[in-house]
Amino acid sequence: MGTLLIKNARSIVTMDEERRVIPGGSLYAIGQEIVAIGTDLPYKDADTVIDAAGMIVYPGLINTHHHLFQTLTRNLPLAQDCTLFDWLCTLYDIWRNLRAEDIYISAAVGLGELLKTGCTTAADHFYCFPNGASDELIDEEIRAAAELGIRFYPTRGSMTLGRSRGGLPPDEICQSDEVVLKDTQRVIETYHSDDKFAMVRVGVAPCAPFNVTSELLKESAAMARSYKVRMHTHLAETIDEEQYCLERFGMRPLDYMEQRGWVGDDVWFAHGIHFNDDEIRLLGSHSCGIAHCATSNMKLSSGVFPVHRMLDAGVRVGLGVDGSASNDGSNMLAEARVSYLLHKLAHGPNSLRAEEVLALATRGSASVLGWEDAIGSLEVGKAADLFMIDTRRMEFAGALFDDAALPIIVGMSRPVDMTVVGGKVVVRDGKLTNVDETRVAAEAQAAAARLLNEATLRTKINYRMARQAGQRIAR
């Protein structure tokens, strides 16, 4: 096992129970594990030695919700000014052309941006399996994550309720319940590890109540619990979803999911904006988790997440960037800052402090993923997952008074200086160390152009140029 020594940092922001900030701190790791942190450590050498003079060291950020395949459909004029259901229907026609190579390159771009913005662990919700494409698409994401060196938590998603059966997505991007369950089992058995320092853990993740069958929800929950893996889905994101569940099932979204086994400390939902007080108390009593995705919620006009009521009720809350097509980026530091500002606007000056938002993006997200023993803070026995920023940059001049709050309050105008995952440097001087960024960017843009061209030929809609809402439904 390799060793890592980070020495002479301006400070180490640990985010441990005491929220210690260690001026002049150093950190020593053997393999993935931190074995010493503090000042005047007895270690003078290591396989990798980093002189962190002028640097602040932070625990790696943890992204609890993403759709990496959407990286290829960002900044589309036709999908810029929609609510969720219109936005989905617009993009389904593009996503039906996805190929295995698209999944790999979109994951490389999205995960690369996450690493460059301080994220060391990423959960992804992959649910789009077009007819004719490989059933093993999630494997391409896992391959990309391994090459980049990020800790990865893919969740095998699914859509099985197409338009012909009353669902939202076209039938061409839906699978049968049987196919989904068989492949979910394969993915768990092939990739999931419950090792404390695993580089891959797997979750079970039917997409949403409006695009999977009731039977799949129940059987997915049973499978997840038989393998002792976690469960994830979208819930309470929009009023449209709530209305759909009331009309189709005669009950609110959480009632529907609870009846199908989807409440527990092994469950985390994405968004959770429109839960009422009784539902929030229920979530808290079962220690459910929520991935809060502020930027996506704002872009799609979905609403404001009730963060204080959630935290007060004991709900686990972490941050997620959500899909690149509803965020148009995979920037975890930007997501944290947007969350901070949103709640100041929505809830007043006594809302979340910057350090509390950093806690949501680290400790909170680790709790949502059930991974508190290894990630979320910098302390002995946990993973050497961290990022570093150089405070000698011009953009930080006049701002060096609160190291824990700095990247949230001031923001980051460029990538972090260094990211370390499991004791290995994966971003150095703001650049990825394990892949050629220029090659990845070129291949991704070519794939994105092909997807739009194929969708335009089939639907006669110019996805590059069309903006009017009426053009979304013209065929």
N, C-alpha and C positions, 0 to 999 in steps of 0.2 A: 504494500500500500504506500502511495506517495504521501508526502508531508507538505504542509502549507504553513508559512509564517507571514502574518500581516503585522507590521510593526510601526510604531510611531505615528499612529493615526491622530489627526486633529481630535477626533472623538469616535467612539463606537456607541451607536444608539442601539441598545440591546433589545428593547421592547419585551424584556422579561417581566415577571410579576411586579417588580418594583419600578419598572420603566427606567432602569438605570441608564445614564449616559456617562461613558467612561472617557474623560479627557486623557489624551496621550496614550490611548489604549493599544493593546496588541492582542492577537488571536493566534492560536496554534491548533492545527487540525492534523489528525492522522487518518488517511483515507477520507471518508466523508465526514467523520465525526470531530466536532470541536472537543478538545481535551483540556484547553486552558484559555482563559480570557481575562484580561485585566491589565495591570501595569507591572513592570519589572518582572516579566516572565523569565523562567530559567532557560528558555530556548534561544539560541543564537543563530541557528542554521536550519535549513529545510530544503527539500527538493525544489520548492518554489518559495522564494522570498520576495515580498512586496513591501517596499518602503512607502508607507501611506502618509508621509508628511503632507500636511495641508488637506488631507482627504477626510471626509466623514464616511463611516462604514454603517450601513443599514442592513437589517435582515431582508432577505429577498421577498419581494411582493408575490402574492399568490392570487392568481386569477381563477375564480370559481365558476365562470360561465363564458363560453365562447362558441362560435361556429366558424372554424377556420376555413372551411370551403368557401365561405362568402367573401373571402379576401379578393376573389377575382371579379366581384360585382360591386365595387365601391364607386361612389360619386357618379351614379347613373342619373341623368336628368329625369327619367321617367319615374324613378323611385325616390326622389328627393323630398317630395312634399305629400306624403301619404300617411294614413293611419295604418295600423298593423295589418289588417286583413287585405286592404288594397295593395299594400307593399308586398305582402307574401304572394298574392296572385300575380303581380307583375314579375316577380323574380322566379317563381316556379317554372315559367316558360323558358328561362335561361338555364336554370339548374338542371333541367331534364337532359341537357347535353353533356353533363360532366363525365369525364373519363378518369381512369385511375391516375394518369400522369397529372391531371389537374388537381387532384386531391393532394398529391405529394407536394407540388410546387406551391399551392395555396397555403399549405401547412408550413412550409419552409419560410414563406414570407411572413405569415402571421406570428409564428413562434419566434422568428428572428427579431421582429419588431418588439415583441414582449421582452425578450432578453435584453435588447438595447435600451429598454425603459425600466429596468430594474426587476423584472419578473423572473422568478426562478422556478416556479411551479405553475403549470397551466392545466386547468380542466377544460375539456372540449366536448361539446354535445354534437355528435355527427349523426344525422338522421336522413340524409338524402341519398337514396339508392336507385338511380334511374334504371328503367328496363334496358337490358342489353349491356349494362356496365357490370363490372365484377362485383360480386357480393363482398369481396374482401377489401373494400375501399378504406375502411378504418385502419387497415394494416399500413396503408401508405402514409397516414398521419403519424403512426407510431415510428415508422422508418425515418421520417423527417425529424421527429423529436430526438431520436437517438443520434442522428448525425449532428444536430445542433448542440446537443448536450443539456437539454432542459429536462427537468423533472415533469413527468406527463401523467395526466389523469383523464384518458379518453373515456367517454361514456357511449356505449353502443345504443344509438337512437334508432327510431323507426317511425314510419308513417304507413298505416295499413287501412285507413278509412278514407278512400278516395271520393271524388265528387259523385260517382255513380251510386255511392252508398250514403250520401248525405254529409260527407266530409268536405274539407276545404281544398286539399291539393288535388291536382289531376291524377288519374289512376296510374299514369305512366311513371310516376315517381314513388309509387306505393308498393309494398311487398305484402305477402300473406303473413298471417300470424305465425304459421308453422316455420316459414323461412326465417323470420326474425328471431324466433326463439332458438332455433338450431344454430344460427350464426352467433347469437349472443353467447350461447354456451361455449362455442368454439373460441370466441375472443377471450372470454374469461379464462378458460383452461390454457390457452396459449400464452397469454400475456400478463395476467394479473399476478401480482406478488404482494403478500401482506408483510414482507420484510420491512422493518422500521425505516430503512434507507432505500426502499425500492425506487427505481427510476420510472417504473410504470405500475400504476394501479388502474383497475377497470371498474366502471360503473354501468348500471342498467338504466336506460333512459328513453322510454317511449316519448315522442315529441310533445304532445299536448292533448287535452281532452277532445279537441275538435279534429284530430286526424289519426287517432288510433281507436281500436275497438275496446269495449269494456272487458272482453275476455283477455285481450293482450295485457291490459293493465294488471289484471289479477294474476295471470300466469307469470308476468315479468316480476312482480313483487315476490311471488313464491320462489322463483328461480334465484333472484338476488339473495334472498334470505337463506336459501339452501347453500349458497356458495359464500355467504357472509360478506357480500360486497354491497356497496351503497347504491341508492336509487335517486334518480334525478329527472326532473321534467319542468316544463313551463307551467306556471299557474298564476291566476289573478293578475295578469298583465294588463288587460284592457276591459272596459265595459262591454265591448262586443263579445268577448269570450264569455263573460258572465251571462249575457243575454242568450248566447248560443246554448249554454248549459241549462239555463232555465227552460228554454223552449224545447230542447231535445231530450233532456233527462229529468226535467221537473225539479231540479235542485241546483243550488249554487256550486261553483267549481270545487271548493274544498269538501263539501258534503259528498259530492260524487267521488272524489278521490279517496276520501276516508273509507267509504263503503267498499272500495276495491283494494284496501290494504296499504294505502299510500300515506300513512301518517306514522311517524316514529323517529327515533334519534338516528336512524340510518337513511333518512330522506332529506334531500334539499331541493327546494324549488327555485326557479329563476323568476325574478321580478317581484311578485308578491305585493303589488301596489294596492289592490282592491279587496283586501281582507277586511272584514268588520271586526269590532272589538272582541266579540265572542270567539271568532276564528283565530285572532291573534293570541288570545289566552290559550286556546286549544293547541296551537303550534308551540307555544312556550312550554306548556305542561308536558309535551312529548319531546322537547328539545330538537324540534325540526330546525333546519337551516334555510336561509334565504340568500341567494346571490343577488346583491343590489347592483343594478346596471344603470347608473344615472344618465349617462350620455345617450344611450339608446332610448330610454324612457322619455327624455326630452325631445330627441329628434322625431320620434313617432307620436309625440303628444299623448303619451299613455297615462301620465300622471306622476305624482310625487310619492315616492316610497315613504311610509310612515316610520321612519327609522327609530324615533324615540319610543313610540309605543311598542315596537318590536323588541328593542333592547330591554325596556322596562319589564316586559312579559317573559323574558328569558329565552327569546328566540335567538338562535345563533345567526349572526349576520356577517357576511363577507362581501367583497367587491368582485365584480366581473365586468369585462369590457363588452360582453355580448358579441354578436356576430359583426364582422367587419362591414357588412352591408347596412347595418343600422347604427353603426358607430363611425364607420368609414376610417377606422384606425384600430390599432391593437396596442395602444399606449397606456400602460398601467399607471404611470405617474400622472398622466393627464387625467385619467379616470378618477384617481384619488382627489385631484384638485377640483375637478368638476363637482364631485360629490360634496366636497367641503363648501364650495360656493353655492350650490343648489340649496343645501339645507340652511345656510345662513339666510338666503333669500326667502325660503319657504317658512322657516321656523324661528327666525329672529336671531339677534346677536349672541344669545346664549345657547345656540344650537351646537353641533359638534365642533370641538376644537380641532386644530390641525393634527395634533398628536393623536386624538381619538380616531380621526380618519386613517392615519397611518396604522393604528391598531386594528382597524377593520380590515385593512389590506394585508395584514400580516397575521397576527394572532386570531383575529376573527375569521379570516378565510381558512386558516388551518383547522379551526374548530368545525367550520362548515364541512370540510372534507374529511373530518375524523382523523386528522393527522397531527394532532397537537404534540405528540411525543417526539416528533422529529423536525418539524418546520414551524415557522412563524415567529421565532425569536432567536437571538444569538446568545447561547448559554452552553455550558458544558453538557455534553451528552446529546446535543442536537446537531443537525446537519450544518456544514459550512456552506450555507446558501446565503449569499449576500450580494449587495451592490455598493459601489463607491462613487462619490462625486468629489471633484476637485474644487474646493472653495476659493481657489485663487482665480477662478474665472471672473471676467469683468461683470457678468450679469448678477453675481452674488455680492458685489461690492456694496457696502452699506447695509447688508442684511445678515451679518454673521452674529446674531444675538440669541438664536434659538435653533440649535442644530436639528432637533427632532422635527421641528415644524418647517424647516427651510424649503424642502422640495415641494411641500404642499402649499405654503403661503406664496412663495416667489414663483414656483413653477420651473420647468426645465425647457429651455429653448433648443436643446440638442440632446443626443443620447447621453446616458451615464458614461462615466469614464471606464468602469470595470464592473463586470458581473461574474460571480463565481458560483458554480453549482456543484455540490458534493466535493468541494475542495479543488475543483478544476476551473481554470479561467476560461470562460466562454465568450466574453466580450473584453477586449483590451483597447484602450484609447478610442472607445466608442464604436469599434468595429467587431463584427463576429469573427471568432478565431477558427471556426471549423468548416465554414462554407465560403464560397466566392459570392459575395453579395451582388456584384454586377451581373454575374451569370444568372443567379436566381431571379433578380428583378426583370431581366430581359425575357426569360422563359415565362415568367408569370404574366407579363404584359401581353406576350404573344398568345398565351392561353386565354386570357380575358377577351382579347379581340376576336378570337375564333368563336368563343361562346356567344358573343353578341351577334356576330355575323350569322351564325347558324339559327339563332332565335329570330333574327330579322327576316331571314329567308322563309322560315316556316310561318310566322305570324303576320308578316308584312308590316310590322311596327318597327320604326327606326329607334332602337333602344339607346343609340348614342345621342339622339337629338330631341326626341319627343318629350314634351313637358306637361301638356294639358291632361287633366284628370280623365277627360273623355277618351283620350287615346289609349288609356290603360285597358279598356274593355273592347276597343275596336278590333275586330278580327276580319 
